[in-house]
Amino acid sequence: MGYAKGMLTILLPLLALAAQPAATQPDSTPPAPVIATAPSNPAVPDTRPYVALVTDLGTITVRLEDKRAPVTAANFLRYVDTKRMDGFKFYRATRSWGPASKLIQAGNRGNAARNFPPIKHEPTTATGLTNCDGAVSMARLNPGDAATDFFLLLSDIKGFDADAEGGDGAGFAVFGEIVGGRDVAEKIYAAPLSPTAGEGAMKGQILDPMVTIRTARRVPAPADAPQGCIVKAASAATPGTPAQ
């Protein structure tokens, strides 16, 4: 009896504790650890230049890669900033090449005295850029003789890259891309062509009438500007940083 009474004396307080409502029982769960979260990095501002080309058929906006292709981008901007690009013409559309090699070409088709000296060639192997659909690249005959003429590519033309198989090892210098007014560029591509104008490979590719660039001016970066395709994945970096 003494043993049973002693056990009862021990168990009664435990049973009473178990009978308490859950809310009154002590919480033995350790508090959740407080994890400090680092503030998100602010967006890196896009300092690349944007230019609006106002043409007879509408406005095309391009973004220039002035850090990756500084010489070529600066050449384009000096024509813009001095207003010498006003009056340049889109004069060529390569419809005879087929849909795999679509481009339109613009440049000074008037007074050659408006031309600045030719510029140093910046191959895509040095800039990390590529001649993809939407690219803006310089036209030239030989590396180092580019002045005013430029292409707007409306399809991938990777054969224009410096490292293209079967190419000349120099290619055409990419320095920007279309970010607005793609429909206008397509209208220029589809505009009437002269059946007789042009020589050699350009015969049958000359627009008639040519499409005039009325004004070319710097503009703020559009809020909806696409990321684009001209920066090769291997050299992709923060916008405005040079390719490695």
Secondary structure by P-SEA (a helix, b strand, c coil): caaaaaaaaaaaaaaaaaacccccccccccccbbbbbccccccccccbbbbbbbcccbbbbbbbcccccaaaaaaaaaaaaacccccccccccccccccccccccccccccccccccbbbbbcccccccccccbbbbbbbccccccccccccccccccccccccccccccccccccccccaaaaaaaaaacccccccccccccccccccbbbccbbbbbccccccccccccccccccccccccc
